[in-house]
Amino acid sequence: MSHTLPPSGKPLDADEYAARHDAELDFESVCLTARQQHNLAQVRALQPATVLEVGCGPELLSLQALADPEHRITQWVAVEPAQRWADAARAESAREPRLAVVHAYIERADAALSALWGNAPGADLLIVSGVIHETSEPETLLRAGLRWLKPGGHLLVSVPNALSFHRLLAVQMGLMEAPEVLSERNRLLGQPRVYRPQDLRDLVLGLEPGLAEVALDGYLFKPFTHAQMATLLPSLGEPGVQGLIELGRRFPMQAAEIALLARKAG
């Protein structure tokens, strides 16, 4: 467990969250793949020189991005509060000099980021992927990251979608009163909220004046729960999984996850 308490709004300590997350991967591994594919496509399109990633998790997006010769990334900074994930990232950073790892919550990372960038914002792209639904105070978390985003830079935020097909199906079957109701998995992982597309828009675009939407996308079609989908993986195979990812892109508002890309004024 972390020796410091998590910031206000986070039900679980980062180390406890990481332990529970890694013990419940099942279909989450597919969600991670879909999320990373979407994030990589955004990095490739935006071509940032410097990236700040909030919460690198167990699979490093940075290594995939830095290995692509078409990218012009000179520095990737990952701020990760979970010890096991930060340690794994630091081990990789020993072999990849463009990767810097800060073991901290983003709300408490100012000193470490100042050591890298001084007092001026240093990131062309801020990635907050699969993170804000783990706190009841997402505005505080996002503003802590935006502090380090350059004027004219981009913010990429992704979350599970409350209007995912599997949630809409559960409502029709009488298993949930509304698609925003927390699932057993949400409660296990200390996730206090599930976002509809408009909820994500309202949250992100209300953070500061001049923050403008560039695109709202979705990815991964998920008709059933994580546990039910996990039983289908052997029969789906890689082509089936990729088909689900692509189908979610065709129907973004009912995809399993949604992502908002916004641009900072300047």
Disulfide bonds with the S-S distance in Angstrom:
none
